[in-house]
């Protein structure tokens, strides 16, 4: 997977912080790690986060490409709408999938809802055999 660009979904970030071995391997073999601003909002709004949790996320996100939202990004808007309608996705999932697709990133997630998106290169970190070859 050397040279791969991977966008970590919120569940992947949480499990990475918990020490999930497969995510550590994916993270260390990734050339560029991305996260969506949606994941930042989701993670930082969890109740019960300690200062250490927040600091750990801040440090992690500083090493990542953070994909934000812009009303000027018509491609993102159009693809998000298309994916949401076509695959009956929740808005945050449609946005995250669209950001991965438009930026040429694999999406690292264990969310089964992403499996139905044909346009998306998905790495299900709970299924080691599902990791695409990246050279």
C-alpha positions in Angstrom: 0.0 0.0 0.0 3.0 2.3 -0.2 2.1 5.5 -1.9 -1.6 5.2 -1.2 -3.7 8.2 -0.2 -6.2 7.2 2.4 -9.0 9.2 4.0 -9.9 8.0 7.5 -13.6 7.9 8.4 -14.6 8.8 11.9 -14.9 5.2 13.0 -11.4 4.5 11.7 -10.0 7.5 13.6 -11.6 6.2 16.8 -10.3 2.7 16.4 -6.9 4.0 15.4 -6.7 5.8 18.7 -7.8 2.7 20.5 -4.8 0.8 19.0 -6.5 -1.2 16.2 -3.5 -3.1 14.7 -4.8 -3.1 11.1 -5.2 0.7 11.2 -1.7 1.2 12.5 -0.4 -0.7 9.6 -2.6 1.2 7.1 -1.6 4.5 8.6 2.1 3.9 8.6 2.0 2.6 5.0 0.0 5.6 3.7 1.7 8.4 1.8 -1.1 11.0 2.5 -3.6 10.7 5.3 -6.8 12.7 4.9 -9.8 13.4 7.1 -13.0 15.2 6.4 -14.0 18.2 8.3 -17.2 16.2 9.0 -15.1 13.6 10.9 -13.4 16.5 12.9 -16.9 17.8 13.8 -18.2 14.3 14.7 -15.2 13.4 16.8 -14.8 16.7 18.7 -18.6 16.8 19.5 -18.6 13.4 21.3 -19.7 13.8 24.9 -17.2 12.8 27.5 -14.0 13.6 25.6 -11.1 14.4 27.9 -8.6 17.1 27.3 -6.2 14.3 26.3 -8.6 13.0 23.7 -9.0 16.4 22.2 -5.2 17.0 22.2 -4.6 13.6 20.6 -7.1 14.4 17.8 -5.6 17.9 17.3 -2.1 16.4 17.0 -3.4 13.7 14.6 -5.3 16.2 12.4 -2.2 18.4 12.1 -0.5 15.5 10.3 -3.4 15.0 7.9 -4.9 16.7 4.9 -8.2 18.1 6.2 -10.9 18.3 3.5 -13.2 21.1 4.2 -16.5 22.2 2.8 -17.0 25.1 0.4 -20.1 26.4 -1.4 -17.7 27.2 -4.2 -17.0 23.4 -4.8 -19.8 22.6 -7.2 -18.3 19.1 -8.0 -18.5 18.2 -4.3 -22.0 19.5 -4.0 -23.2 17.6 -7.1 -21.5 14.3 -6.3 -22.8 14.4 -2.7 -26.3 14.9 -3.9 -25.9 12.1 -6.5 -24.5 9.6 -3.9 -27.1 10.5 -1.3 -29.9 9.9 -3.7 -28.4 6.9 -5.5 -27.3 5.0 -2.4 -29.7 6.4 0.2 -26.8 7.7 2.3 -26.9 10.0 5.3 -25.6 13.4 4.4 -22.3 13.1 6.4 -21.5 9.8 4.7 -22.3 11.1 1.3 -20.0 14.1 1.9 -17.1 12.0 3.2 -17.4 9.5 0.3 -17.5 12.4 -2.2 -14.4 14.0 -0.7 -12.6 10.6 -1.0 -13.7 10.1 -4.6 -13.0 13.6 -5.8 -9.5 13.7 -4.3 -8.5 10.3 -5.4 -8.3 8.8 -1.9 -9.2 5.4 -0.6 -11.8 5.6 2.2 -10.7 3.7 5.3 -13.9 2.7 7.3 -15.8 -0.2 8.7 -19.1 1.4 7.8 -20.9 -1.3 5.7 -23.0 1.4 4.0 -20.0 2.5 2.0 -19.6 -0.9 0.3 -22.5 -0.2 -2.0 -20.8 2.8 -3.6 -19.3 1.6 -6.8 -17.3 4.8 -7.4 -15.5 4.5 -4.1 -12.3 2.7 -3.3 -13.0 1.4 0.2 -10.6 -0.2 2.7 -12.6 -2.0 5.3 -10.1 -2.2 8.1 -12.0 -5.0 9.8 -11.5 -7.2 6.6 -7.8 -7.4 6.0 -8.4 -9.2 2.6 -10.3 -6.1 1.4 -7.2 -3.8 1.3 -6.5 -2.8 -2.3 -3.0 -3.2 -3.7 -1.3 0.2 -4.0 2.1 0.4 -5.5 
